[in-house]
Amino acid sequence: MEKANIYLEEVSCPSCVKKIESALTKVTGVESAKMYFHSSKVKVDYDEKKTSHHALEKVIQDLGYVVKK
């Protein structure tokens, strides 16, 4: 099991948190996804055999959020 910390540019509202968490937990291989609103950080536990860090970032970007590099 891998653990990813993904940092985003500003997230504007608490409902965005739920949107991001929900989208990530639907990804095959994701065990859990928890977003911290005030730090704009997402912690994801996932199976590296079923998905990748890059794929998780893409899910977030497809929702319209900017991932810090």
Backbone as XML, in Angstrom:
<?xml version="1.0"?>
<chain id="A" units="angstrom">
  <residue number="1" name="MET">
    <atom name="N" x="0.844" y="-1.178" z="0.000"/>
    <atom name="CA" x="0.000" y="0.000" z="0.000"/>
    <atom name="C" x="0.888" y="1.239" z="0.000"/>
  </residue>
  <residue number="2" name="GLU">
    <atom name="N" x="0.625" y="2.117" z="-0.936"/>
    <atom name="CA" x="1.347" y="3.385" z="-1.042"/>
    <atom name="C" x="0.554" y="4.489" z="-0.363"/>
  </residue>
  <residue number="3" name="LYS">
    <atom name="N" x="1.252" y="5.521" z="0.055"/>
    <atom name="CA" x="0.622" y="6.706" z="0.627"/>
    <atom name="C" x="1.082" y="7.912" z="-0.184"/>
  </residue>
  <residue number="4" name="ALA">
    <atom name="N" x="0.123" y="8.708" z="-0.618"/>
    <atom name="CA" x="0.443" y="9.906" z="-1.384"/>
    <atom name="C" x="-0.048" y="11.130" z="-0.645"/>
  </residue>
  <residue number="5" name="ASN">
    <atom name="N" x="0.757" y="12.168" z="-0.654"/>
    <atom name="CA" x="0.349" y="13.488" z="-0.192"/>
    <atom name="C" x="0.345" y="14.376" z="-1.420"/>
  </residue>
  <residue number="6" name="ILE">
    <atom name="N" x="-0.821" y="14.895" z="-1.748"/>
    <atom name="CA" x="-0.972" y="15.745" z="-2.930"/>
    <atom name="C" x="-1.398" y="17.122" z="-2.442"/>
  </residue>
  <residue number="7" name="TYR">
    <atom name="N" x="-0.643" y="18.125" z="-2.831"/>
    <atom name="CA" x="-0.925" y="19.498" z="-2.415"/>
    <atom name="C" x="-1.549" y="20.251" z="-3.574"/>
  </residue>
  <residue number="8" name="LEU">
    <atom name="N" x="-2.610" y="20.988" z="-3.263"/>
    <atom name="CA" x="-3.346" y="21.720" z="-4.288"/>
    <atom name="C" x="-3.187" y="23.216" z="-4.091"/>
  </residue>
  <residue number="9" name="GLU">
    <atom name="N" x="-3.414" y="23.950" z="-5.183"/>
    <atom name="CA" x="-3.552" y="25.392" z="-5.056"/>
    <atom name="C" x="-4.811" y="25.608" z="-4.226"/>
  </residue>
  <residue number="10" name="GLU">
    <atom name="N" x="-5.118" y="26.798" z="-3.906"/>
    <atom name="CA" x="-6.226" y="27.109" z="-3.011"/>
    <atom name="C" x="-7.517" y="26.368" z="-3.360"/>
  </residue>
  <residue number="11" name="VAL">
    <atom name="N" x="-8.104" y="25.748" z="-2.351"/>
    <atom name="CA" x="-9.415" y="25.113" z="-2.476"/>
    <atom name="C" x="-10.394" y="26.050" z="-1.786"/>
  </residue>
  <residue number="12" name="SER">
    <atom name="N" x="-11.441" y="26.465" z="-2.491"/>
    <atom name="CA" x="-12.255" y="27.586" z="-2.029"/>
    <atom name="C" x="-13.390" y="27.269" z="-1.066"/>
  </residue>
  <residue number="13" name="CYS">
    <atom name="N" x="-13.817" y="26.023" z="-0.976"/>
    <atom name="CA" x="-14.966" y="25.758" z="-0.106"/>
    <atom name="C" x="-14.960" y="24.323" z="0.428"/>
  </residue>
  <residue number="14" name="PRO">
    <atom name="N" x="-15.613" y="24.108" z="1.564"/>
    <atom name="CA" x="-15.678" y="22.761" z="2.137"/>
    <atom name="C" x="-16.360" y="21.740" z="1.224"/>
  </residue>
  <residue number="15" name="SER">
    <atom name="N" x="-17.301" y="22.172" z="0.398"/>
    <atom name="CA" x="-17.954" y="21.213" z="-0.509"/>
    <atom name="C" x="-16.970" y="20.695" z="-1.562"/>
  </residue>
  <residue number="16" name="CYS">
    <atom name="N" x="-15.946" y="21.490" z="-1.857"/>
    <atom name="CA" x="-14.892" y="21.039" z="-2.780"/>
    <atom name="C" x="-14.146" y="19.847" z="-2.190"/>
  </residue>
  <residue number="17" name="VAL">
    <atom name="N" x="-13.978" y="19.876" z="-0.883"/>
    <atom name="CA" x="-13.291" y="18.792" z="-0.180"/>
    <atom name="C" x="-14.034" y="17.479" z="-0.422"/>
  </residue>
  <residue number="18" name="LYS">
    <atom name="N" x="-15.325" y="17.496" z="-0.224"/>
    <atom name="CA" x="-16.144" y="16.288" z="-0.413"/>
    <atom name="C" x="-16.101" y="15.821" z="-1.867"/>
  </residue>
  <residue number="19" name="LYS">
    <atom name="N" x="-16.127" y="16.777" z="-2.797"/>
    <atom name="CA" x="-16.074" y="16.452" z="-4.222"/>
    <atom name="C" x="-14.776" y="15.725" z="-4.567"/>
  </residue>
  <residue number="20" name="ILE">
    <atom name="N" x="-13.663" y="16.222" z="-4.059"/>
    <atom name="CA" x="-12.355" y="15.622" z="-4.327"/>
    <atom name="C" x="-12.243" y="14.251" z="-3.666"/>
  </residue>
  <residue number="21" name="GLU">
    <atom name="N" x="-12.631" y="14.161" z="-2.390"/>
    <atom name="CA" x="-12.577" y="12.880" z="-1.686"/>
    <atom name="C" x="-13.443" y="11.834" z="-2.382"/>
  </residue>
  <residue number="22" name="SER">
    <atom name="N" x="-14.624" y="12.221" z="-2.781"/>
    <atom name="CA" x="-15.546" y="11.297" z="-3.440"/>
    <atom name="C" x="-14.977" y="10.784" z="-4.756"/>
  </residue>
  <residue number="23" name="ALA">
    <atom name="N" x="-14.433" y="11.679" z="-5.552"/>
    <atom name="CA" x="-13.864" y="11.279" z="-6.845"/>
    <atom name="C" x="-12.687" y="10.325" z="-6.655"/>
  </residue>
  <residue number="24" name="LEU">
    <atom name="N" x="-11.841" y="10.606" z="-5.696"/>
    <atom name="CA" x="-10.670" y="9.752" z="-5.472"/>
    <atom name="C" x="-11.050" y="8.372" z="-4.951"/>
  </residue>
  <residue number="25" name="THR">
    <atom name="N" x="-12.042" y="8.302" z="-4.075"/>
    <atom name="CA" x="-12.413" y="7.003" z="-3.526"/>
    <atom name="C" x="-13.082" y="6.107" z="-4.553"/>
  </residue>
  <residue number="26" name="LYS">
    <atom name="N" x="-13.517" y="6.680" z="-5.663"/>
    <atom name="CA" x="-14.103" y="5.882" z="-6.753"/>
    <atom name="C" x="-13.040" y="5.263" z="-7.652"/>
  </residue>
  <residue number="27" name="VAL">
    <atom name="N" x="-11.793" y="5.680" z="-7.517"/>
    <atom name="CA" x="-10.698" y="5.157" z="-8.339"/>
    <atom name="C" x="-10.345" y="3.748" z="-7.853"/>
  </residue>
  <residue number="28" name="THR">
    <atom name="N" x="-10.285" y="2.809" z="-8.786"/>
    <atom name="CA" x="-9.909" y="1.437" z="-8.444"/>
    <atom name="C" x="-8.533" y="1.426" z="-7.799"/>
  </residue>
  <residue number="29" name="GLY">
    <atom name="N" x="-8.452" y="0.800" z="-6.633"/>
    <atom name="CA" x="-7.186" y="0.707" z="-5.928"/>
    <atom name="C" x="-7.024" y="1.695" z="-4.790"/>
  </residue>
  <residue number="30" name="VAL">
    <atom name="N" x="-7.908" y="2.693" z="-4.717"/>
    <atom name="CA" x="-7.813" y="3.680" z="-3.638"/>
    <atom name="C" x="-8.496" y="3.114" z="-2.403"/>
  </residue>
  <residue number="31" name="GLU">
    <atom name="N" x="-7.734" y="3.027" z="-1.339"/>
    <atom name="CA" x="-8.233" y="2.538" z="-0.048"/>
    <atom name="C" x="-8.945" y="3.666" z="0.708"/>
  </residue>
  <residue number="32" name="SER">
    <atom name="N" x="-8.321" y="4.851" z="0.739"/>
    <atom name="CA" x="-8.915" y="5.993" z="1.421"/>
    <atom name="C" x="-8.353" y="7.291" z="0.857"/>
  </residue>
  <residue number="33" name="ALA">
    <atom name="N" x="-9.165" y="8.346" z="0.977"/>
    <atom name="CA" x="-8.746" y="9.678" z="0.554"/>
    <atom name="C" x="-9.292" y="10.672" z="1.570"/>
  </residue>
  <residue number="34" name="LYS">
    <atom name="N" x="-8.409" y="11.495" z="2.108"/>
    <atom name="CA" x="-8.799" y="12.489" z="3.105"/>
    <atom name="C" x="-8.179" y="13.824" z="2.720"/>
  </residue>
  <residue number="35" name="MET">
    <atom name="N" x="-9.033" y="14.827" z="2.585"/>
    <atom name="CA" x="-8.547" y="16.160" z="2.236"/>
    <atom name="C" x="-8.628" y="17.070" z="3.445"/>
  </residue>
  <residue number="36" name="TYR">
    <atom name="N" x="-7.597" y="17.873" z="3.607"/>
    <atom name="CA" x="-7.531" y="18.849" z="4.687"/>
    <atom name="C" x="-7.718" y="20.241" z="4.081"/>
  </residue>
  <residue number="37" name="PHE">
    <atom name="N" x="-8.885" y="20.827" z="4.327"/>
    <atom name="CA" x="-9.294" y="22.079" z="3.695"/>
    <atom name="C" x="-8.302" y="23.210" z="3.912"/>
  </residue>
  <residue number="38" name="HIS">
    <atom name="N" x="-7.888" y="23.439" z="5.147"/>
    <atom name="CA" x="-7.053" y="24.606" z="5.459"/>
    <atom name="C" x="-5.647" y="24.516" z="4.881"/>
  </residue>
  <residue number="39" name="SER">
    <atom name="N" x="-5.138" y="23.304" z="4.699"/>
    <atom name="CA" x="-3.796" y="23.166" z="4.127"/>
    <atom name="C" x="-3.833" y="22.788" z="2.648"/>
  </residue>
  <residue number="40" name="SER">
    <atom name="N" x="-5.027" y="22.530" z="2.123"/>
    <atom name="CA" x="-5.202" y="22.109" z="0.722"/>
    <atom name="C" x="-4.358" y="20.877" z="0.405"/>
  </residue>
  <residue number="41" name="LYS">
    <atom name="N" x="-4.316" y="19.960" z="1.362"/>
    <atom name="CA" x="-3.540" y="18.731" z="1.214"/>
    <atom name="C" x="-4.487" y="17.540" z="1.166"/>
  </residue>
  <residue number="42" name="VAL">
    <atom name="N" x="-4.192" y="16.617" z="0.259"/>
    <atom name="CA" x="-4.966" y="15.386" z="0.161"/>
    <atom name="C" x="-4.043" y="14.221" z="0.487"/>
  </residue>
  <residue number="43" name="LYS">
    <atom name="N" x="-4.473" y="13.369" z="1.416"/>
    <atom name="CA" x="-3.729" y="12.152" z="1.754"/>
    <atom name="C" x="-4.499" y="10.979" z="1.159"/>
  </residue>
  <residue number="44" name="VAL">
    <atom name="N" x="-3.799" y="10.174" z="0.360"/>
    <atom name="CA" x="-4.446" y="9.045" z="-0.303"/>
    <atom name="C" x="-3.644" y="7.774" z="-0.033"/>
  </residue>
  <residue number="45" name="ASP">
    <atom name="N" x="-4.344" y="6.729" z="0.390"/>
    <atom name="CA" x="-3.762" y="5.398" z="0.515"/>
    <atom name="C" x="-4.264" y="4.595" z="-0.674"/>
  </residue>
  <residue number="46" name="TYR">
    <atom name="N" x="-3.331" y="4.016" z="-1.430"/>
    <atom name="CA" x="-3.743" y="3.314" z="-2.647"/>
    <atom name="C" x="-2.833" y="2.135" z="-2.945"/>
  </residue>
  <residue number="47" name="ASP">
    <atom name="N" x="-3.354" y="1.230" z="-3.758"/>
    <atom name="CA" x="-2.610" y="0.058" z="-4.211"/>
    <atom name="C" x="-1.879" y="0.439" z="-5.494"/>
  </residue>
  <residue number="48" name="GLU">
    <atom name="N" x="-0.557" y="0.486" z="-5.418"/>
    <atom name="CA" x="0.258" y="0.913" z="-6.569"/>
    <atom name="C" x="0.171" y="-0.049" z="-7.748"/>
  </residue>
  <residue number="49" name="LYS">
    <atom name="N" x="-0.391" y="-1.233" z="-7.540"/>
    <atom name="CA" x="-0.578" y="-2.182" z="-8.643"/>
    <atom name="C" x="-1.850" y="-1.876" z="-9.437"/>
  </residue>
  <residue number="50" name="LYS">
    <atom name="N" x="-2.729" y="-1.054" z="-8.864"/>
    <atom name="CA" x="-4.010" y="-0.763" z="-9.510"/>
    <atom name="C" x="-4.142" y="0.678" z="-9.991"/>
  </residue>
  <residue number="51" name="THR">
    <atom name="N" x="-3.359" y="1.592" z="-9.432"/>
    <atom name="CA" x="-3.381" y="2.989" z="-9.859"/>
    <atom name="C" x="-2.031" y="3.616" z="-9.530"/>
  </residue>
  <residue number="52" name="SER">
    <atom name="N" x="-1.871" y="4.874" z="-9.903"/>
    <atom name="CA" x="-0.589" y="5.548" z="-9.683"/>
    <atom name="C" x="-0.808" y="6.943" z="-9.114"/>
  </residue>
  <residue number="53" name="HIS">
    <atom name="N" x="0.265" y="7.489" z="-8.588"/>
    <atom name="CA" x="0.232" y="8.860" z="-8.061"/>
    <atom name="C" x="-0.192" y="9.814" z="-9.176"/>
  </residue>
  <residue number="54" name="HIS">
    <atom name="N" x="0.354" y="9.626" z="-10.348"/>
    <atom name="CA" x="0.015" y="10.477" z="-11.502"/>
    <atom name="C" x="-1.478" y="10.386" z="-11.829"/>
  </residue>
  <residue number="55" name="ALA">
    <atom name="N" x="-2.032" y="9.183" z="-11.798"/>
    <atom name="CA" x="-3.462" y="8.992" z="-12.097"/>
    <atom name="C" x="-4.331" y="9.713" z="-11.067"/>
  </residue>
  <residue number="56" name="LEU">
    <atom name="N" x="-3.906" y="9.698" z="-9.810"/>
    <atom name="CA" x="-4.655" y="10.391" z="-8.764"/>
    <atom name="C" x="-4.633" y="11.899" z="-8.997"/>
  </residue>
  <residue number="57" name="GLU">
    <atom name="N" x="-3.472" y="12.418" z="-9.359"/>
    <atom name="CA" x="-3.372" y="13.846" z="-9.667"/>
    <atom name="C" x="-4.266" y="14.205" z="-10.847"/>
  </residue>
  <residue number="58" name="LYS">
    <atom name="N" x="-4.329" y="13.338" z="-11.844"/>
    <atom name="CA" x="-5.158" y="13.596" z="-13.026"/>
    <atom name="C" x="-6.638" y="13.667" z="-12.655"/>
  </residue>
  <residue number="59" name="VAL">
    <atom name="N" x="-7.089" y="12.809" z="-11.764"/>
    <atom name="CA" x="-8.483" y="12.850" z="-11.306"/>
    <atom name="C" x="-8.788" y="14.217" z="-10.709"/>
  </residue>
  <residue number="60" name="ILE">
    <atom name="N" x="-7.890" y="14.710" z="-9.883"/>
    <atom name="CA" x="-8.077" y="16.016" z="-9.250"/>
    <atom name="C" x="-8.071" y="17.127" z="-10.292"/>
  </residue>
  <residue number="61" name="GLN">
    <atom name="N" x="-7.138" y="17.066" z="-11.227"/>
    <atom name="CA" x="-7.053" y="18.083" z="-12.275"/>
    <atom name="C" x="-8.290" y="18.061" z="-13.164"/>
  </residue>
  <residue number="62" name="ASP">
    <atom name="N" x="-8.811" y="16.875" z="-13.435"/>
    <atom name="CA" x="-10.023" y="16.772" z="-14.262"/>
    <atom name="C" x="-11.237" y="17.396" z="-13.577"/>
  </residue>
  <residue number="63" name="LEU">
    <atom name="N" x="-11.196" y="17.530" z="-12.263"/>
    <atom name="CA" x="-12.260" y="18.211" z="-11.522"/>
    <atom name="C" x="-12.104" y="19.715" z="-11.583"/>
  </residue>
  <residue number="64" name="GLY">
    <atom name="N" x="-10.962" y="20.192" z="-12.085"/>
    <atom name="CA" x="-10.741" y="21.629" z="-12.238"/>
    <atom name="C" x="-9.837" y="22.256" z="-11.193"/>
  </residue>
  <residue number="65" name="TYR">
    <atom name="N" x="-9.149" y="21.425" z="-10.406"/>
    <atom name="CA" x="-8.252" y="21.944" z="-9.374"/>
    <atom name="C" x="-6.809" y="21.858" z="-9.846"/>
  </residue>
  <residue number="66" name="VAL">
    <atom name="N" x="-5.965" y="22.724" z="-9.302"/>
    <atom name="CA" x="-4.562" y="22.788" z="-9.702"/>
    <atom name="C" x="-3.704" y="22.093" z="-8.658"/>
  </residue>
  <residue number="67" name="VAL">
    <atom name="N" x="-2.933" y="21.115" z="-9.113"/>
    <atom name="CA" x="-2.010" y="20.367" z="-8.251"/>
    <atom name="C" x="-0.686" y="21.117" z="-8.231"/>
  </residue>
  <residue number="68" name="LYS">
    <atom name="N" x="-0.169" y="21.381" z="-7.027"/>
    <atom name="CA" x="1.149" y="22.023" z="-6.921"/>
    <atom name="C" x="2.210" y="21.012" z="-7.286"/>
  </residue>
  <residue number="69" name="LYS">
    <atom name="N" x="3.218" y="21.463" z="-7.994"/>
    <atom name="CA" x="4.341" y="20.586" z="-8.381"/>
    <atom name="C" x="5.540" y="20.864" z="-7.534"/>
  </residue>
</chain>
